[in-house]
């Protein structure tokens, strides 16, 4: 588009732009986007991009955090966990002689995987331990005492109660290898062109949701028969669902795909004994209007949600080409690809978000992607912004369909509680990194 501002979709795109924060680094070849149509202040996702140096080696840390119930845990984790991982990795590299490269990676890659997994688990454990130290006997806690604890230690209690998913890529671009790690239902993938000339997508880290039969089975077997069934008709454990979805009322929450997470950072209401929820967490500011009694009464043998990271090492040398990319995204992308609460009420596309995002990063974009999404798409949606993450987001939101692009920022439609079916746009964050030798 030579004159981007004269394009018919310009106004709709401009309005979408008011709801996102984007970042482009020409040096690192990293593009990011984080979008929420109600405004950036309502966005509970967090995006992190860092460049680390260890003895003249570059290391890139790319991560997305998807907060649920609130942004507190995602905010705290995004500001704290990367630094903890940095220190552990720095210490490890020093202890093996100062370099981790292709000469010794086969010896040490499993140790680094374990280091990353242990540090994530320790971080989550610290959130719960802080609550236990503040209140070792929650069964004896009165409401007055609970409110006093909250007044004094609100930050500690909120980041334990609220939760976040996380996925990150730890990349050494000089040595061409990486680790991917994830907790929950955010995604990290590899996009490359296959031998047949077509774009390919590969998921690099397992998702942890109760939609996964193995996760479902593991959770069921971890609790006695007297507690069965643990899951409701939507596979929500103990009937739990996200209780804060923007301005959507509880009466309509059942219509919105719930967070069915088998693993998450935080969410200690589902990890600690029931008295912590009944006598402490439920008095946190903003939660008084919700009735948790049904859920609390079902908490018998916690934890029901764990923090069990998936960590994977990958040698990037075999796919190291200029058209290859690493990408990360939160589950807002999954919702847009699925279409169930967006443009295809009560219809699931059945498409794989990893495949769709990989195809959207290619040029040209295969016609089948427009068929999956139900609207036309273009390779460079972001125009002069030249942000590959924005290109993906824009094509997921509506591509060149002006009516759809306008709908995703229509607050009246987004807030309409009288409609037969919700129109819902989740927080959506995407990172794209293009392979580079510089």
Buried (B, 14 or more C-beta within 10 A) or exposed (E): EEEEEEBEBBEBBEBBBEBBBBBBEEEBBBBBBBBBBBEEEEBBBBBBBBEBEBEEBBBBBBBBBBBBBBBBBBBBBBEEBBEBBBEBBBEBBEEEEEBBBEEEBEEBBEEBBEBBBEBBBEBBEEBBEBBBEBBEEBEEBEEEBBBEBBEEBEEBBBBBBBBBBBBBBBBBBEBBBBBBBBBBBBBBBBBBBEEEEEBBBBBBBBBBBBBBEEBBEBBBEEBEEEBEEBBBEEBBBBBBBBBBBBEBEEEBBEBBBBBBBBBBBBBBBBBBBBBBBBBBBBBBEEBEEEEBEEBBEBBEEBBBBBBBBBBBBBBBEEBBEEBBBBBBBBBBBBBBBBBBBBBEBEEEBEBBBBBBBBBBBBEEBBEEBBEBBBBBBBEBBBBEBEBBBBBBBBBBBBBBBBEBBBBBBBEEBBBEEEEEEBBBBBBBBBBBBBBEEE
